[in-house]
Amino acid sequence: MESSGGIQASLGGRYATALFELARDAKAIDGVEASLATVRQALTDSPEFKALTTSPLLGRVDAAKGIAAVAGVLQLDATTTSFLGVLAHNRRLNQLPAIIRAFRGLASLHRGETTAEVTSAHPLSDAQVGELKQQLRQRIGRDVAVELNVDKDLLGGLVVRIGSQMIDSSIRTRLNSLAHKMKTADGEMAVGMKG
């Protein structure tokens, strides 16, 4: 996969590439991608699971046992479960967010899609996601897979990141921009009054 050269440069990218090749050979890309989405959500929702993946105090054996238990509860596919065991053994569970992101990118490339990371202040409805995909498809000229995140600090609007390109229409950014313009205008007015 020549187009994944940038992904392979990082440690997480190399692990994601290895997992992608295993999934591709097993014809299980969709299943692994779904399991990784479940893991990603668990990392967000469960402080205990996040601690399991980031704690330097857990040994390899305890981390592997914990991961095996979580994989069973989350009903992950066999390839992902095995892969998480390898990460635990190699003490690389802290790389999971980067691995998940890189795997998603590889899977999208494989399907001929572009991946957009979309952050909103509130969860988007299926209709909103569909409309967003349509708008991005028109703008980019190809199918777009979206990775949804919620950040309540945005107040409203969206931040869309496609590769190195970012479209920020969040209310927080608009307010910050307005505040900066007002601050600059006040400074210019003060300077003008002195002269």
Contacts in CASP RR format, 6 or more apart in sequence:
PFRMAT RR
TARGET T0000
AUTHOR 0000-0000-0000
METHOD contacts of the structure
MODEL  1
MESSGGIQASLGGRYATALFELARDAKAIDGVEASLATVRQALTDSPEFK
ALTTSPLLGRVDAAKGIAAVAGVLQLDATTTSFLGVLAHNRRLNQLPAII
RAFRGLASLHRGETTAEVTSAHPLSDAQVGELKQQLRQRIGRDVAVELNV
DKDLLGGLVVRIGSQMIDSSIRTRLNSLAHKMKTADGEMAVGMKG
1 17 0 8 1.000
1 106 0 8 1.000
1 109 0 8 1.000
3 109 0 8 1.000
4 17 0 8 1.000
4 106 0 8 1.000
4 109 0 8 1.000
7 13 0 8 1.000
7 16 0 8 1.000
7 17 0 8 1.000
7 102 0 8 1.000
7 105 0 8 1.000
7 106 0 8 1.000
8 14 0 8 1.000
8 17 0 8 1.000
10 98 0 8 1.000
10 102 0 8 1.000
11 92 0 8 1.000
11 95 0 8 1.000
11 98 0 8 1.000
12 92 0 8 1.000
12 95 0 8 1.000
12 98 0 8 1.000
12 99 0 8 1.000
12 102 0 8 1.000
13 98 0 8 1.000
13 99 0 8 1.000
13 102 0 8 1.000
15 87 0 8 1.000
15 92 0 8 1.000
15 95 0 8 1.000
15 99 0 8 1.000
15 102 0 8 1.000
16 98 0 8 1.000
16 99 0 8 1.000
16 100 0 8 1.000
16 101 0 8 1.000
16 102 0 8 1.000
16 103 0 8 1.000
16 106 0 8 1.000
17 102 0 8 1.000
17 106 0 8 1.000
19 32 0 8 1.000
19 79 0 8 1.000
19 80 0 8 1.000
19 83 0 8 1.000
19 99 0 8 1.000
19 103 0 8 1.000
20 29 0 8 1.000
20 32 0 8 1.000
20 103 0 8 1.000
20 106 0 8 1.000
20 107 0 8 1.000
20 110 0 8 1.000
22 79 0 8 1.000
22 83 0 8 1.000
23 29 0 8 1.000
23 31 0 8 1.000
23 32 0 8 1.000
23 33 0 8 1.000
23 79 0 8 1.000
24 110 0 8 1.000
26 79 0 8 1.000
28 77 0 8 1.000
28 79 0 8 1.000
29 107 0 8 1.000
29 110 0 8 1.000
31 77 0 8 1.000
31 79 0 8 1.000
31 80 0 8 1.000
32 77 0 8 1.000
32 79 0 8 1.000
32 80 0 8 1.000
32 83 0 8 1.000
32 103 0 8 1.000
33 103 0 8 1.000
33 104 0 8 1.000
33 107 0 8 1.000
34 77 0 8 1.000
35 74 0 8 1.000
35 76 0 8 1.000
35 77 0 8 1.000
35 79 0 8 1.000
35 80 0 8 1.000
35 81 0 8 1.000
36 80 0 8 1.000
36 99 0 8 1.000
36 100 0 8 1.000
36 103 0 8 1.000
36 104 0 8 1.000
37 100 0 8 1.000
38 74 0 8 1.000
38 75 0 8 1.000
38 76 0 8 1.000
39 74 0 8 1.000
39 76 0 8 1.000
39 80 0 8 1.000
39 84 0 8 1.000
39 96 0 8 1.000
39 100 0 8 1.000
40 96 0 8 1.000
40 97 0 8 1.000
40 100 0 8 1.000
42 49 0 8 1.000
42 70 0 8 1.000
42 74 0 8 1.000
43 49 0 8 1.000
43 50 0 8 1.000
43 53 0 8 1.000
43 96 0 8 1.000
43 97 0 8 1.000
49 70 0 8 1.000
52 58 0 8 1.000
52 63 0 8 1.000
52 66 0 8 1.000
52 67 0 8 1.000
52 70 0 8 1.000
52 93 0 8 1.000
53 93 0 8 1.000
53 94 0 8 1.000
53 96 0 8 1.000
54 93 0 8 1.000
54 94 0 8 1.000
59 91 0 8 1.000
60 88 0 8 1.000
60 89 0 8 1.000
60 91 0 8 1.000
63 88 0 8 1.000
63 91 0 8 1.000
63 93 0 8 1.000
64 85 0 8 1.000
64 88 0 8 1.000
64 89 0 8 1.000
66 88 0 8 1.000
67 84 0 8 1.000
67 85 0 8 1.000
67 87 0 8 1.000
67 88 0 8 1.000
67 93 0 8 1.000
68 81 0 8 1.000
68 85 0 8 1.000
71 80 0 8 1.000
71 81 0 8 1.000
71 84 0 8 1.000
72 81 0 8 1.000
76 84 0 8 1.000
84 93 0 8 1.000
87 93 0 8 1.000
87 95 0 8 1.000
87 96 0 8 1.000
87 99 0 8 1.000
101 117 0 8 1.000
101 147 0 8 1.000
104 115 0 8 1.000
104 145 0 8 1.000
104 147 0 8 1.000
105 115 0 8 1.000
107 145 0 8 1.000
108 114 0 8 1.000
108 115 0 8 1.000
108 145 0 8 1.000
111 143 0 8 1.000
111 145 0 8 1.000
112 142 0 8 1.000
112 143 0 8 1.000
113 142 0 8 1.000
113 143 0 8 1.000
113 144 0 8 1.000
113 145 0 8 1.000
114 136 0 8 1.000
114 140 0 8 1.000
114 142 0 8 1.000
114 143 0 8 1.000
114 144 0 8 1.000
114 145 0 8 1.000
114 162 0 8 1.000
115 144 0 8 1.000
115 145 0 8 1.000
115 146 0 8 1.000
115 147 0 8 1.000
115 162 0 8 1.000
115 163 0 8 1.000
116 136 0 8 1.000
116 144 0 8 1.000
116 145 0 8 1.000
116 146 0 8 1.000
116 147 0 8 1.000
116 160 0 8 1.000
116 161 0 8 1.000
116 162 0 8 1.000
117 146 0 8 1.000
117 147 0 8 1.000
117 149 0 8 1.000
117 160 0 8 1.000
117 161 0 8 1.000
117 162 0 8 1.000
118 124 0 8 1.000
118 132 0 8 1.000
118 146 0 8 1.000
118 147 0 8 1.000
118 148 0 8 1.000
118 149 0 8 1.000
118 158 0 8 1.000
118 159 0 8 1.000
118 160 0 8 1.000
118 161 0 8 1.000
119 148 0 8 1.000
119 149 0 8 1.000
119 150 0 8 1.000
119 151 0 8 1.000
119 154 0 8 1.000
119 158 0 8 1.000
119 159 0 8 1.000
119 160 0 8 1.000
119 161 0 8 1.000
119 170 0 8 1.000
120 148 0 8 1.000
120 149 0 8 1.000
120 150 0 8 1.000
120 151 0 8 1.000
120 154 0 8 1.000
120 156 0 8 1.000
120 157 0 8 1.000
120 158 0 8 1.000
120 159 0 8 1.000
121 150 0 8 1.000
121 151 0 8 1.000
121 152 0 8 1.000
121 153 0 8 1.000
121 154 0 8 1.000
121 155 0 8 1.000
121 156 0 8 1.000
121 157 0 8 1.000
121 170 0 8 1.000
121 171 0 8 1.000
122 150 0 8 1.000
122 152 0 8 1.000
122 156 0 8 1.000
123 148 0 8 1.000
123 150 0 8 1.000
124 132 0 8 1.000
124 148 0 8 1.000
129 146 0 8 1.000
129 148 0 8 1.000
132 146 0 8 1.000
132 158 0 8 1.000
132 160 0 8 1.000
133 143 0 8 1.000
133 144 0 8 1.000
133 146 0 8 1.000
136 144 0 8 1.000
136 146 0 8 1.000
136 160 0 8 1.000
136 162 0 8 1.000
137 143 0 8 1.000
137 144 0 8 1.000
140 162 0 8 1.000
144 162 0 8 1.000
151 159 0 8 1.000
153 172 0 8 1.000
154 170 0 8 1.000
154 171 0 8 1.000
154 172 0 8 1.000
155 170 0 8 1.000
155 171 0 8 1.000
155 172 0 8 1.000
155 175 0 8 1.000
156 170 0 8 1.000
156 171 0 8 1.000
156 172 0 8 1.000
157 169 0 8 1.000
157 170 0 8 1.000
157 171 0 8 1.000
158 167 0 8 1.000
158 169 0 8 1.000
158 170 0 8 1.000
159 166 0 8 1.000
159 167 0 8 1.000
159 168 0 8 1.000
159 169 0 8 1.000
159 170 0 8 1.000
159 173 0 8 1.000
160 166 0 8 1.000
160 167 0 8 1.000
160 168 0 8 1.000
160 169 0 8 1.000
161 167 0 8 1.000
END
